[in-house]
Amino acid sequence: WNQTNGSDTAAGKQIVLDWAAGIGSTAHYSLNASYAKAGYPTNGTAVFGGSTTLTGSYSTRLKDSQILSTVASTITSGKLPWNPNGVYFLVTSSDVTASSGFCTQYCGWHSASTQTFGRLRYSFVGNAKRCVTSCAAQSTVSPNGNPGIDGTVSVLTHELEETHSDPDLNAWYDSSGAENADKCAWTFGHFQFQTSNGSWANMSFGGRNWLIQRNLLNGASDFCMVDATHN
């Protein structure tokens, strides 16, 4: 989703939609299958279920409670369909921040809440353009010519993967509380290539190049990986 008020472009939103449509069928995302265990099947795929755009007189400084109520209202109002296995992302334009610490304490987070319609897994990821040197790996050039949105996509992947393996914040995490993507945060691996605009990427899908944080391949020997064969 984007709260759009003229500060960000349709092209930037399209990058996010292209990521959403493609990430769940990549070799990178298949790493999440390593978190399956008896009685708790976990596959390595995700399917994009749709989006909606919210415009109007929304606050540009969101409380965590407002993030939850905004996500929930898109379901109760019928703007988005309810899927009990879904993850709902609130992605904001670059003039929006969150009072709990976007850009200063975090670049994104995920959580869960029981609503009248069921258990809601949701995530907030702000537009990294707001603090591109803090929440994006490349602040001047990036694979899709939009450092803020390219940085946002990397964080979106991070949060999606953590919600996949720890949807209710009580499943997979280590003794220090770090979830799978936390273990590999801000590392992009050796399998990188330079794009035509001089930026760096480590994977391609959906007709685009991307630089996305690695994820933990779960097993006897834990490794941060771009995909099952590249670290």
Secondary structure, DSSP 8 states (H G I E B T S, - for coil): --B-SSSS-HHHHHHHHHHHHHGGGSTTGGGGGGG-BTTB---S---------B-SS--SEE-HHHHHHHHHHHHHTTSS---TT-EEEEE--TT-EETTTBTTTBSEEEEEEEETTEEEEEEEE--GGGGHHHH-S-SS--TTS-HHHHHHHHHHHHHHHHHHH-TTSSSS--TTS--TGGGGTT---S--EE-TTS-EESEEETTEEE----EEE-SSS-EEESBTTB-
